[in-house]
Amino acid sequence: MKTRNHGLDEREMELVKLLMADCKSTGDIQAKLKKLFAGTIEQMLEVE
């Protein structure tokens, strides 16, 4: 059985698995992605 990776590399797939570990609904996924995106933007702004 082949696993679909949607064009993601191995590290990105590991991140997906970690993010999905405690998500029970699409709302959980959206909330987690929103926090992740906000944290990423904050980190980028701090580096500048």
C-alpha angles and dihedrals in degrees: 000000000000119000116227112229100176091225094307121137124232095270092048091050089052089053090051090053092049092048093048095048095094102022116114100172143019087259089060090050092049092049092049093047091048091054091045092050092048091049091049092051091048091052091049092050093049091054093056 
